[in-house]
């Protein structure tokens, strides 16, 4: 079993690379890390999970240019049910464009009919509580942009917090086993049920997580806290 991490030298914010370490420790997967200067492996090799996490706004254009030759390969992987997880502002790279404060646009990869509106003087920080299938997902958001457009099917159903933008309950983007979310965390360590869900998609029939009992205790405690109706969710 192999996990490919894309561009970790720039896509490495908010501790989200720990998601991969947690999965690898739980299932014994090999982790390969592909840099900006290297050829992406998943089009030609048997990769069970492709993973990319958030980055600085300056790095988004570097990642866009590096990944551009592989857009069609990712489409094909998605159509075949390959598992891909994208977290943080990395999802913005796969939309049509990013709009800057001055109204200018940076063209992106165009995989989805969405676009991001970036406001560098207005960072959005919040807790997040959502739902996937029969379990809840908790996490955090810290971002300068929200995404808009035709997003009929999100990755998560929002309970508290913002979705892909504050005007929608659909959070992230989901196509087959391609999952994209603004939720940070690291999301898999914070959410053992989600970590097991991803492992099952990867083909692990009876996943057993590292430190599972402790992880579930922490998850349940935080879930109760995030469900308190008096708890503030958005922070300036």
KOLDOVEX-984916 format. One line per field, with one value per atom (N, C-alpha, C): residue in three letters; x, y, z; atom name. Coordinates in steps of 0.05 Angstrom, whole numbers. Layout:
REM KOLDOVEX-984916
resn	(ALA | ...)
X	(X | ...)
Y	(Y | ...)
Z	(Z | ...)
name	(CA | ...)
REM end
This chain:
REM KOLDOVEX-984916
resn	(UNK | UNK | UNK | UNK | UNK | UNK | UNK | UNK | UNK | UNK | UNK | UNK | UNK | UNK | UNK | UNK | UNK | UNK | UNK | UNK | UNK | UNK | UNK | UNK | UNK | UNK | UNK | UNK | UNK | UNK | UNK | UNK | UNK | UNK | UNK | UNK | UNK | UNK | UNK | UNK | UNK | UNK | UNK | UNK | UNK | UNK | UNK | UNK | UNK | UNK | UNK | UNK | UNK | UNK | UNK | UNK | UNK | UNK | UNK | UNK | UNK | UNK | UNK | UNK | UNK | UNK | UNK | UNK | UNK | UNK | UNK | UNK | UNK | UNK | UNK | UNK | UNK | UNK | UNK | UNK | UNK | UNK | UNK | UNK | UNK | UNK | UNK | UNK | UNK | UNK | UNK | UNK | UNK | UNK | UNK | UNK | UNK | UNK | UNK | UNK | UNK | UNK | UNK | UNK | UNK | UNK | UNK | UNK | UNK | UNK | UNK | UNK | UNK | UNK | UNK | UNK | UNK | UNK | UNK | UNK | UNK | UNK | UNK | UNK | UNK | UNK | UNK | UNK | UNK | UNK | UNK | UNK | UNK | UNK | UNK | UNK | UNK | UNK | UNK | UNK | UNK | UNK | UNK | UNK | UNK | UNK | UNK | UNK | UNK | UNK | UNK | UNK | UNK | UNK | UNK | UNK | UNK | UNK | UNK | UNK | UNK | UNK | UNK | UNK | UNK | UNK | UNK | UNK | UNK | UNK | UNK | UNK | UNK | UNK | UNK | UNK | UNK | UNK | UNK | UNK | UNK | UNK | UNK | UNK | UNK | UNK | UNK | UNK | UNK | UNK | UNK | UNK | UNK | UNK | UNK | UNK | UNK | UNK | UNK | UNK | UNK | UNK | UNK | UNK | UNK | UNK | UNK | UNK | UNK | UNK | UNK | UNK | UNK | UNK | UNK | UNK | UNK | UNK | UNK | UNK | UNK | UNK | UNK | UNK | UNK | UNK | UNK | UNK | UNK | UNK | UNK | UNK | UNK | UNK | UNK | UNK | UNK | UNK | UNK | UNK | UNK | UNK | UNK | UNK | UNK | UNK | UNK | UNK | UNK | UNK | UNK | UNK | UNK | UNK | UNK | UNK | UNK | UNK | UNK | UNK | UNK | UNK | UNK | UNK | UNK | UNK | UNK | UNK | UNK | UNK | UNK | UNK | UNK | UNK | UNK | UNK | UNK | UNK | UNK | UNK | UNK | UNK | UNK | UNK | UNK | UNK | UNK | UNK | UNK | UNK | UNK | UNK | UNK | UNK | UNK | UNK | UNK | UNK | UNK | UNK | UNK | UNK | UNK | UNK | UNK | UNK | UNK | UNK | UNK | UNK | UNK | UNK | UNK | UNK | UNK | UNK | UNK | UNK | UNK | UNK | UNK | UNK | UNK | UNK | UNK | UNK | UNK | UNK | UNK | UNK | UNK | UNK | UNK | UNK | UNK | UNK | UNK | UNK | UNK | UNK | UNK | UNK | UNK | UNK | UNK | UNK | UNK | UNK | UNK | UNK | UNK | UNK | UNK | UNK | UNK | UNK | UNK | UNK | UNK | UNK | UNK | UNK | UNK | UNK | UNK | UNK | UNK | UNK | UNK | UNK | UNK | UNK | UNK | UNK | UNK | UNK | UNK | UNK | UNK | UNK | UNK | UNK | UNK | UNK | UNK | UNK | UNK | UNK | UNK | UNK | UNK | UNK | UNK | UNK | UNK | UNK | UNK | UNK | UNK | UNK | UNK | UNK | UNK | UNK | UNK | UNK | UNK | UNK | UNK | UNK | UNK | UNK | UNK | UNK | UNK | UNK | UNK | UNK | UNK | UNK | UNK | UNK | UNK | UNK | UNK | UNK | UNK | UNK | UNK | UNK | UNK | UNK | UNK | UNK | UNK | UNK | UNK | UNK | UNK | UNK | UNK | UNK | UNK | UNK | UNK | UNK | UNK | UNK | UNK | UNK | UNK | UNK | UNK | UNK | UNK | UNK | UNK | UNK | UNK | UNK | UNK | UNK | UNK | UNK | UNK | UNK | UNK | UNK | UNK | UNK | UNK | UNK | UNK | UNK | UNK | UNK | UNK | UNK | UNK | UNK | UNK | UNK | UNK | UNK | UNK | UNK | UNK | UNK | UNK | UNK | UNK | UNK | UNK | UNK | UNK | UNK | UNK | UNK | UNK | UNK | UNK | UNK | UNK | UNK | UNK | UNK | UNK | UNK | UNK | UNK | UNK | UNK | UNK | UNK | UNK | UNK | UNK | UNK | UNK | UNK | UNK | UNK | UNK | UNK | UNK | UNK | UNK | UNK | UNK | UNK | UNK | UNK | UNK | UNK | UNK | UNK | UNK | UNK | UNK | UNK | UNK | UNK | UNK | UNK | UNK | UNK | UNK | UNK | UNK | UNK | UNK | UNK | UNK | UNK | UNK | UNK | UNK | UNK | UNK | UNK | UNK | UNK | UNK | UNK | UNK | UNK | UNK | UNK | UNK | UNK | UNK | UNK | UNK | UNK | UNK | UNK | UNK | UNK | UNK | UNK | UNK | UNK | UNK | UNK | UNK | UNK | UNK | UNK | UNK | UNK | UNK | UNK | UNK | UNK | UNK | UNK | UNK | UNK | UNK | UNK | UNK | UNK | UNK | UNK | UNK | UNK | UNK | UNK | UNK | UNK | UNK | UNK | UNK | UNK | UNK | UNK | UNK | UNK | UNK | UNK | UNK | UNK | UNK | UNK | UNK | UNK | UNK | UNK | UNK | UNK | UNK | UNK | UNK | UNK | UNK | UNK | UNK | UNK | UNK | UNK | UNK | UNK | UNK | UNK | UNK | UNK | UNK | UNK | UNK | UNK | UNK | UNK | UNK | UNK | UNK | UNK | UNK | UNK | UNK | UNK | UNK | UNK | UNK | UNK | UNK | UNK | UNK | UNK | UNK | UNK | UNK | UNK | UNK | UNK | UNK | UNK | UNK | UNK | UNK | UNK | UNK | UNK | UNK | UNK | UNK | UNK | UNK | UNK | UNK | UNK | UNK | UNK | UNK | UNK | UNK | UNK | UNK | UNK | UNK | UNK | UNK | UNK | UNK | UNK | UNK | UNK | UNK | UNK)
X	(17 | 0 | 18 | 11 | 28 | 12 | 22 | 10 | 30 | 20 | 37 | 29 | 49 | 45 | 56 | 40 | 48 | 59 | 83 | 96 | 98 | 108 | 109 | 128 | 146 | 165 | 150 | 127 | 111 | 83 | 71 | 45 | 47 | 49 | 56 | 45 | 25 | 15 | -3 | -5 | -24 | -21 | 3 | 7 | -7 | -18 | -35 | -19 | 7 | 23 | 22 | 15 | 13 | -10 | -29 | -50 | -39 | -19 | -7 | 9 | 24 | 39 | 20 | -3 | -22 | -33 | -41 | -51 | -29 | -5 | 17 | 22 | 21 | 26 | 3 | -21 | -44 | -46 | -35 | -39 | -13 | 10 | 36 | 42 | 28 | 33 | 60 | 71 | 95 | 87 | 102 | 97 | 119 | 110 | 129 | 122 | 143 | 139 | 150 | 132 | 139 | 143 | 167 | 173 | 163 | 165 | 157 | 173 | 197 | 215 | 213 | 198 | 196 | 171 | 171 | 148 | 129 | 104 | 83 | 81 | 77 | 78 | 51 | 29 | 4 | -6 | 1 | -8 | 4 | 28 | 42 | 47 | 41 | 45 | 19 | 20 | -4 | -3 | -17 | -18 | -46 | -46 | -72 | -85 | -68 | -79 | -60 | -71 | -57 | -66 | -46 | -52 | -37 | -52 | -40 | -53 | -37 | -49 | -43 | -51 | -50 | -22 | -21 | 4 | 0 | 21 | 18 | 6 | -6 | -18 | 3 | 27 | 48 | 55 | 52 | 59 | 38 | 13 | -8 | -1 | 11 | 17 | 40 | 58 | 80 | 68 | 49 | 37 | 19 | 5 | -12 | 5 | 28 | 45 | 57 | 65 | 77 | 57 | 31 | 12 | -3 | -1 | -16 | -14 | 10 | 11 | -5 | -14 | -27 | -57 | -69 | -97 | -114 | -108 | -124 | -119 | -95 | -89 | -106 | -109 | -126 | -155 | -164 | -192 | -196 | -177 | -180 | -179 | -161 | -159 | -186 | -198 | -223 | -246 | -247 | -267 | -265 | -241 | -237 | -240 | -245 | -250 | -225 | -203 | -178 | -183 | -169 | -174 | -154 | -165 | -149 | -160 | -143 | -151 | -135 | -150 | -138 | -149 | -131 | -141 | -131 | -145 | -138 | -141 | -126 | -130 | -119 | -108 | -100 | -123 | -148 | -171 | -175 | -167 | -171 | -156 | -134 | -118 | -134 | -154 | -168 | -194 | -199 | -221 | -213 | -231 | -226 | -206 | -208 | -190 | -191 | -172 | -172 | -173 | -193 | -195 | -180 | -163 | -148 | -163 | -151 | -163 | -168 | -150 | -153 | -171 | -183 | -201 | -187 | -161 | -147 | -151 | -147 | -152 | -127 | -122 | -101 | -115 | -110 | -123 | -112 | -130 | -122 | -127 | -129 | -129 | -155 | -177 | -203 | -216 | -210 | -223 | -252 | -258 | -285 | -296 | -323 | -334 | -337 | -315 | -314 | -292 | -293 | -271 | -268 | -245 | -240 | -238 | -248 | -245 | -227 | -204 | -183 | -184 | -184 | -183 | -161 | -138 | -114 | -115 | -133 | -136 | -158 | -169 | -192 | -190 | -173 | -171 | -195 | -206 | -229 | -219 | -225 | -217 | -242 | -245 | -268 | -264 | -281 | -284 | -302 | -303 | -321 | -333 | -359 | -373 | -390 | -385 | -401 | -407 | -417 | -426 | -418 | -410 | -405 | -417 | -436 | -451 | -462 | -454 | -467 | -449 | -428 | -411 | -405 | -397 | -392 | -362 | -356 | -328 | -324 | -302 | -294 | -268 | -263 | -238 | -237 | -219 | -215 | -212 | -217 | -212 | -196 | -177 | -161 | -153 | -166 | -162 | -167 | -155 | -159 | -180 | -189 | -208 | -231 | -253 | -275 | -279 | -291 | -296 | -326 | -332 | -359 | -362 | -388 | -393 | -412 | -413 | -431 | -419 | -427 | -417 | -441 | -452 | -477 | -473 | -449 | -444 | -419 | -421 | -398 | -387 | -364 | -352 | -366 | -371 | -384 | -410 | -428 | -453 | -448 | -449 | -442 | -465 | -457 | -475 | -471 | -445 | -438 | -413 | -412 | -389 | -397 | -377 | -382 | -377 | -391 | -386 | -363 | -366 | -345 | -343 | -365 | -366 | -388 | -390 | -410 | -439 | -444 | -472 | -481 | -465 | -473 | -467 | -483 | -478 | -461 | -457 | -440 | -410 | -395 | -367 | -349 | -330 | -311 | -323 | -309 | -317 | -313 | -333 | -331 | -339 | -322 | -328 | -317 | -334 | -326 | -309 | -284 | -266 | -246 | -251 | -235 | -249 | -235 | -246 | -229 | -242 | -228 | -243 | -228 | -240 | -222 | -235 | -221 | -214 | -226 | -222 | -194 | -182 | -155 | -156 | -133 | -136 | -111 | -97 | -101 | -126 | -142 | -169 | -171 | -152 | -154 | -147 | -128 | -121 | -143 | -156 | -178 | -203 | -205 | -230 | -224 | -221 | -216 | -237 | -263 | -281 | -275 | -266 | -259 | -233 | -214 | -190 | -196 | -214 | -222 | -236 | -253 | -268 | -248 | -227 | -208 | -192 | -185 | -171 | -188 | -214 | -232 | -233 | -235 | -234 | -209 | -187 | -161 | -159 | -179 | -179 | -172 | -169 | -165 | -192 | -196 | -222 | -230 | -212 | -218 | -197 | -199 | -177 | -176 | -152 | -146 | -127 | -135 | -119 | -98 | -76 | -56 | -68 | -64 | -74 | -105 | -119 | -147 | -164 | -160 | -176 | -172 | -147 | -141 | -152 | -149 | -159 | -189 | -204 | -233 | -241 | -226 | -233 | -230 | -208 | -204 | -225 | -231 | -252 | -279 | -287 | -313 | -314 | -292 | -292 | -295 | -279 | -281 | -307 | -319 | -345 | -366 | -365 | -384 | -380 | -355 | -349 | -359 | -354 | -362 | -393 | -406 | -436 | -449 | -435 | -447 | -459 | -485 | -497 | -486 | -474 | -463 | -434 | -422 | -394 | -391 | -374 | -369 | -354 | -359 | -347 | -328 | -333 | -317 | -300 | -275 | -256 | -243 | -241 | -229 | -199)
Y	(-24 | 0 | 25 | 44 | 67 | 93 | 113 | 140 | 159 | 175 | 196 | 223 | 237 | 264 | 283 | 302 | 320 | 346 | 353 | 379 | 387 | 369 | 375 | 397 | 405 | 427 | 454 | 456 | 480 | 475 | 452 | 445 | 431 | 446 | 434 | 450 | 466 | 484 | 469 | 481 | 474 | 445 | 433 | 406 | 385 | 391 | 372 | 349 | 352 | 329 | 306 | 312 | 291 | 272 | 280 | 262 | 237 | 241 | 218 | 201 | 213 | 197 | 180 | 191 | 176 | 152 | 156 | 134 | 113 | 122 | 103 | 86 | 99 | 84 | 65 | 71 | 55 | 31 | 33 | 11 | 1 | 13 | 4 | 12 | 33 | 41 | 54 | 51 | 66 | 94 | 114 | 141 | 151 | 161 | 173 | 203 | 219 | 248 | 259 | 272 | 282 | 312 | 321 | 350 | 364 | 390 | 406 | 400 | 391 | 386 | 357 | 340 | 312 | 306 | 284 | 274 | 261 | 268 | 256 | 227 | 210 | 181 | 168 | 180 | 165 | 158 | 173 | 165 | 138 | 131 | 108 | 86 | 91 | 72 | 66 | 45 | 37 | 52 | 75 | 92 | 90 | 83 | 79 | 105 | 125 | 151 | 173 | 193 | 217 | 239 | 253 | 272 | 299 | 321 | 347 | 365 | 381 | 399 | 428 | 445 | 474 | 486 | 511 | 524 | 554 | 570 | 599 | 606 | 630 | 640 | 643 | 650 | 652 | 625 | 604 | 577 | 565 | 576 | 565 | 565 | 586 | 587 | 567 | 563 | 543 | 515 | 509 | 482 | 479 | 500 | 500 | 493 | 506 | 502 | 474 | 464 | 438 | 416 | 420 | 399 | 400 | 421 | 425 | 400 | 388 | 365 | 341 | 341 | 317 | 320 | 341 | 346 | 323 | 316 | 295 | 268 | 263 | 239 | 238 | 261 | 262 | 257 | 268 | 263 | 233 | 221 | 192 | 176 | 184 | 170 | 173 | 196 | 201 | 185 | 183 | 168 | 138 | 128 | 100 | 95 | 115 | 111 | 113 | 123 | 126 | 146 | 142 | 158 | 181 | 205 | 229 | 247 | 259 | 277 | 303 | 325 | 352 | 368 | 381 | 397 | 426 | 443 | 471 | 485 | 507 | 522 | 509 | 485 | 470 | 465 | 464 | 459 | 481 | 506 | 529 | 526 | 511 | 507 | 492 | 477 | 460 | 473 | 498 | 514 | 528 | 547 | 562 | 584 | 599 | 621 | 630 | 647 | 660 | 690 | 703 | 732 | 746 | 765 | 779 | 804 | 817 | 841 | 863 | 866 | 887 | 880 | 856 | 847 | 831 | 830 | 814 | 784 | 768 | 739 | 723 | 702 | 683 | 658 | 650 | 626 | 602 | 583 | 558 | 535 | 511 | 487 | 480 | 491 | 488 | 461 | 445 | 419 | 421 | 443 | 446 | 474 | 476 | 502 | 520 | 523 | 540 | 560 | 581 | 601 | 611 | 620 | 630 | 660 | 673 | 702 | 706 | 718 | 721 | 749 | 752 | 778 | 777 | 787 | 784 | 800 | 819 | 835 | 825 | 802 | 792 | 761 | 752 | 723 | 712 | 690 | 677 | 654 | 656 | 636 | 625 | 599 | 589 | 559 | 550 | 522 | 511 | 484 | 472 | 446 | 443 | 418 | 410 | 386 | 377 | 348 | 337 | 309 | 296 | 271 | 254 | 227 | 219 | 194 | 193 | 174 | 172 | 181 | 196 | 207 | 236 | 249 | 278 | 283 | 306 | 315 | 342 | 344 | 369 | 379 | 405 | 415 | 445 | 457 | 486 | 497 | 523 | 537 | 562 | 567 | 592 | 598 | 617 | 621 | 650 | 658 | 685 | 685 | 662 | 660 | 641 | 645 | 626 | 619 | 596 | 587 | 589 | 595 | 599 | 585 | 581 | 568 | 545 | 529 | 506 | 482 | 480 | 458 | 442 | 426 | 412 | 392 | 379 | 359 | 365 | 374 | 379 | 353 | 356 | 333 | 329 | 350 | 349 | 365 | 358 | 373 | 389 | 415 | 433 | 433 | 431 | 434 | 461 | 468 | 494 | 504 | 529 | 540 | 546 | 552 | 558 | 534 | 532 | 511 | 520 | 514 | 523 | 554 | 567 | 595 | 599 | 623 | 626 | 624 | 624 | 623 | 595 | 574 | 547 | 528 | 507 | 487 | 464 | 464 | 443 | 451 | 435 | 441 | 424 | 437 | 423 | 413 | 395 | 384 | 354 | 339 | 310 | 299 | 285 | 270 | 242 | 222 | 195 | 194 | 185 | 184 | 207 | 227 | 252 | 270 | 277 | 292 | 317 | 340 | 365 | 381 | 392 | 406 | 429 | 451 | 473 | 466 | 445 | 439 | 431 | 443 | 438 | 421 | 416 | 401 | 393 | 373 | 357 | 339 | 339 | 329 | 299 | 283 | 254 | 246 | 261 | 255 | 264 | 287 | 297 | 280 | 265 | 250 | 221 | 204 | 176 | 162 | 169 | 156 | 164 | 188 | 196 | 182 | 179 | 165 | 136 | 123 | 96 | 95 | 115 | 117 | 119 | 135 | 138 | 112 | 99 | 73 | 52 | 52 | 33 | 38 | 64 | 71 | 61 | 62 | 53 | 22 | 8 | -21 | -36 | -22 | -35 | -44 | -70 | -81 | -77 | -80 | -76 | -58 | -32 | -14 | -11 | -12 | -8 | 16 | 37 | 61 | 60 | 73 | 77 | 94 | 86 | 100 | 105 | 84 | 88 | 96 | 82 | 88 | 117 | 125 | 153 | 173 | 167 | 185 | 188 | 166 | 167 | 183 | 181 | 196 | 226 | 234 | 262 | 272 | 256 | 263 | 267 | 249 | 251 | 275 | 281 | 305 | 330 | 332 | 356 | 358 | 336 | 336 | 347 | 340 | 352 | 382 | 390 | 419 | 434 | 423 | 437 | 437 | 419 | 418 | 436 | 448 | 466 | 491 | 496 | 518 | 546 | 549 | 575 | 579 | 559 | 562 | 579 | 599 | 615 | 600 | 605 | 590 | 606 | 631 | 648 | 667 | 671 | 687 | 707 | 732 | 752 | 750)
Z	(0 | 0 | 0 | -18 | -21 | -21 | -7 | -7 | -20 | -39 | -51 | -40 | -29 | -19 | -40 | -49 | -70 | -58 | -67 | -62 | -33 | -16 | 13 | 21 | 3 | 9 | 10 | -3 | -1 | 10 | 4 | 14 | 41 | 62 | 88 | 112 | 108 | 130 | 150 | 174 | 194 | 204 | 201 | 211 | 195 | 172 | 157 | 145 | 143 | 133 | 153 | 178 | 198 | 192 | 175 | 167 | 154 | 137 | 123 | 142 | 160 | 179 | 196 | 203 | 219 | 203 | 178 | 162 | 158 | 152 | 148 | 173 | 196 | 220 | 226 | 216 | 222 | 203 | 179 | 159 | 148 | 156 | 146 | 118 | 108 | 80 | 77 | 53 | 45 | 36 | 44 | 37 | 18 | -5 | -24 | -26 | -27 | -27 | -53 | -69 | -95 | -94 | -101 | -100 | -126 | -125 | -148 | -173 | -170 | -193 | -203 | -189 | -196 | -212 | -226 | -240 | -221 | -222 | -205 | -211 | -191 | -194 | -200 | -191 | -192 | -220 | -241 | -267 | -277 | -267 | -277 | -256 | -231 | -210 | -194 | -179 | -163 | -137 | -136 | -112 | -100 | -74 | -61 | -51 | -45 | -37 | -47 | -61 | -68 | -49 | -37 | -17 | -21 | -17 | -18 | 3 | 17 | 37 | 31 | 49 | 44 | 42 | 32 | 26 | 28 | 26 | 25 | -2 | -3 | -27 | -50 | -43 | -63 | -76 | -60 | -69 | -87 | -86 | -103 | -132 | -142 | -170 | -177 | -159 | -164 | -166 | -148 | -148 | -173 | -180 | -205 | -229 | -232 | -256 | -255 | -231 | -230 | -236 | -228 | -231 | -257 | -272 | -297 | -316 | -319 | -338 | -328 | -304 | -292 | -288 | -297 | -293 | -305 | -330 | -342 | -329 | -319 | -304 | -278 | -265 | -241 | -248 | -270 | -279 | -283 | -297 | -302 | -276 | -258 | -232 | -217 | -218 | -204 | -217 | -243 | -256 | -249 | -245 | -238 | -208 | -192 | -164 | -146 | -158 | -142 | -119 | -97 | -73 | -73 | -70 | -69 | -47 | -30 | -9 | -11 | -13 | -15 | 8 | 23 | 46 | 44 | 59 | 60 | 33 | 29 | 4 | -21 | -18 | -42 | -61 | -50 | -67 | -87 | -80 | -98 | -124 | -124 | -148 | -170 | -162 | -181 | -192 | -183 | -194 | -219 | -227 | -252 | -249 | -227 | -222 | -193 | -185 | -159 | -164 | -152 | -154 | -131 | -138 | -118 | -107 | -88 | -76 | -96 | -116 | -135 | -159 | -158 | -179 | -201 | -200 | -220 | -215 | -235 | -233 | -240 | -225 | -231 | -241 | -265 | -276 | -263 | -256 | -243 | -262 | -252 | -268 | -282 | -271 | -285 | -284 | -264 | -262 | -253 | -238 | -227 | -233 | -236 | -242 | -217 | -203 | -179 | -183 | -166 | -166 | -137 | -130 | -103 | -104 | -82 | -79 | -55 | -60 | -39 | -29 | -2 | 11 | 32 | 26 | 42 | 68 | 70 | 94 | 112 | 105 | 120 | 123 | 141 | 145 | 159 | 150 | 162 | 180 | 206 | 225 | 239 | 241 | 254 | 262 | 280 | 285 | 263 | 260 | 241 | 252 | 247 | 254 | 230 | 220 | 197 | 199 | 177 | 177 | 150 | 152 | 129 | 134 | 118 | 122 | 150 | 167 | 194 | 216 | 210 | 231 | 227 | 249 | 248 | 246 | 234 | 229 | 242 | 257 | 270 | 259 | 262 | 252 | 254 | 239 | 241 | 212 | 210 | 185 | 190 | 172 | 173 | 145 | 132 | 104 | 96 | 74 | 63 | 40 | 32 | 9 | 15 | 2 | 0 | -29 | -34 | -62 | -68 | -93 | -102 | -129 | -137 | -162 | -160 | -181 | -182 | -167 | -142 | -125 | -114 | -132 | -125 | -102 | -101 | -81 | -66 | -41 | -25 | -13 | 0 | 14 | 40 | 55 | 81 | 81 | 99 | 104 | 129 | 127 | 149 | 170 | 195 | 218 | 231 | 236 | 246 | 232 | 226 | 211 | 182 | 166 | 138 | 120 | 98 | 79 | 60 | 35 | 16 | 16 | 23 | 29 | 50 | 62 | 84 | 75 | 49 | 40 | 32 | 37 | 30 | 53 | 55 | 75 | 65 | 38 | 26 | 30 | 43 | 49 | 32 | 18 | 1 | -25 | -38 | -64 | -62 | -73 | -74 | -101 | -114 | -139 | -135 | -135 | -129 | -104 | -106 | -83 | -82 | -98 | -96 | -76 | -54 | -32 | -28 | -28 | -23 | -2 | 17 | 39 | 49 | 57 | 70 | 99 | 110 | 139 | 144 | 165 | 173 | 199 | 210 | 235 | 250 | 241 | 217 | 219 | 198 | 199 | 205 | 196 | 201 | 230 | 241 | 269 | 288 | 281 | 298 | 295 | 273 | 267 | 261 | 281 | 276 | 257 | 260 | 241 | 212 | 207 | 180 | 171 | 189 | 182 | 174 | 189 | 182 | 155 | 150 | 125 | 101 | 104 | 82 | 78 | 100 | 98 | 84 | 90 | 77 | 47 | 40 | 11 | -2 | 13 | 2 | 0 | 12 | 10 | 35 | 58 | 83 | 94 | 96 | 102 | 132 | 150 | 178 | 190 | 185 | 194 | 224 | 235 | 263 | 265 | 278 | 279 | 301 | 296 | 317 | 339 | 364 | 387 | 385 | 375 | 369 | 393 | 416 | 439 | 449 | 450 | 458 | 438 | 413 | 392 | 394 | 399 | 401 | 426 | 448 | 472 | 467 | 454 | 447 | 428 | 407 | 388 | 401 | 418 | 431 | 450 | 463 | 481 | 464 | 443 | 426 | 412 | 404 | 391 | 410 | 435 | 455 | 457 | 458 | 460 | 435 | 412 | 387 | 384 | 398 | 396 | 416 | 434 | 454 | 440 | 444 | 429 | 435 | 459 | 467 | 458 | 446 | 439 | 414 | 415 | 391 | 371 | 345 | 324 | 306 | 304 | 286 | 302 | 294 | 309 | 290 | 298 | 281 | 279)
name	(N | CA | C | N | CA | C | N | CA | C | N | CA | C | N | CA | C | N | CA | C | N | CA | C | N | CA | C | N | CA | C | N | CA | C | N | CA | C | N | CA | C | N | CA | C | N | CA | C | N | CA | C | N | CA | C | N | CA | C | N | CA | C | N | CA | C | N | CA | C | N | CA | C | N | CA | C | N | CA | C | N | CA | C | N | CA | C | N | CA | C | N | CA | C | N | CA | C | N | CA | C | N | CA | C | N | CA | C | N | CA | C | N | CA | C | N | CA | C | N | CA | C | N | CA | C | N | CA | C | N | CA | C | N | CA | C | N | CA | C | N | CA | C | N | CA | C | N | CA | C | N | CA | C | N | CA | C | N | CA | C | N | CA | C | N | CA | C | N | CA | C | N | CA | C | N | CA | C | N | CA | C | N | CA | C | N | CA | C | N | CA | C | N | CA | C | N | CA | C | N | CA | C | N | CA | C | N | CA | C | N | CA | C | N | CA | C | N | CA | C | N | CA | C | N | CA | C | N | CA | C | N | CA | C | N | CA | C | N | CA | C | N | CA | C | N | CA | C | N | CA | C | N | CA | C | N | CA | C | N | CA | C | N | CA | C | N | CA | C | N | CA | C | N | CA | C | N | CA | C | N | CA | C | N | CA | C | N | CA | C | N | CA | C | N | CA | C | N | CA | C | N | CA | C | N | CA | C | N | CA | C | N | CA | C | N | CA | C | N | CA | C | N | CA | C | N | CA | C | N | CA | C | N | CA | C | N | CA | C | N | CA | C | N | CA | C | N | CA | C | N | CA | C | N | CA | C | N | CA | C | N | CA | C | N | CA | C | N | CA | C | N | CA | C | N | CA | C | N | CA | C | N | CA | C | N | CA | C | N | CA | C | N | CA | C | N | CA | C | N | CA | C | N | CA | C | N | CA | C | N | CA | C | N | CA | C | N | CA | C | N | CA | C | N | CA | C | N | CA | C | N | CA | C | N | CA | C | N | CA | C | N | CA | C | N | CA | C | N | CA | C | N | CA | C | N | CA | C | N | CA | C | N | CA | C | N | CA | C | N | CA | C | N | CA | C | N | CA | C | N | CA | C | N | CA | C | N | CA | C | N | CA | C | N | CA | C | N | CA | C | N | CA | C | N | CA | C | N | CA | C | N | CA | C | N | CA | C | N | CA | C | N | CA | C | N | CA | C | N | CA | C | N | CA | C | N | CA | C | N | CA | C | N | CA | C | N | CA | C | N | CA | C | N | CA | C | N | CA | C | N | CA | C | N | CA | C | N | CA | C | N | CA | C | N | CA | C | N | CA | C | N | CA | C | N | CA | C | N | CA | C | N | CA | C | N | CA | C | N | CA | C | N | CA | C | N | CA | C | N | CA | C | N | CA | C | N | CA | C | N | CA | C | N | CA | C | N | CA | C | N | CA | C | N | CA | C | N | CA | C | N | CA | C | N | CA | C | N | CA | C | N | CA | C | N | CA | C | N | CA | C | N | CA | C | N | CA | C | N | CA | C | N | CA | C | N | CA | C | N | CA | C | N | CA | C | N | CA | C | N | CA | C | N | CA | C | N | CA | C | N | CA | C | N | CA | C | N | CA | C | N | CA | C | N | CA | C | N | CA | C | N | CA | C | N | CA | C | N | CA | C | N | CA | C | N | CA | C | N | CA | C | N | CA | C | N | CA | C | N | CA | C | N | CA | C | N | CA | C | N | CA | C | N | CA | C | N | CA | C | N | CA | C | N | CA | C | N | CA | C | N | CA | C | N | CA | C | N | CA | C | N | CA | C | N | CA | C | N | CA | C | N | CA | C | N | CA | C | N | CA | C | N | CA | C | N | CA | C | N | CA | C | N | CA | C)
REM end
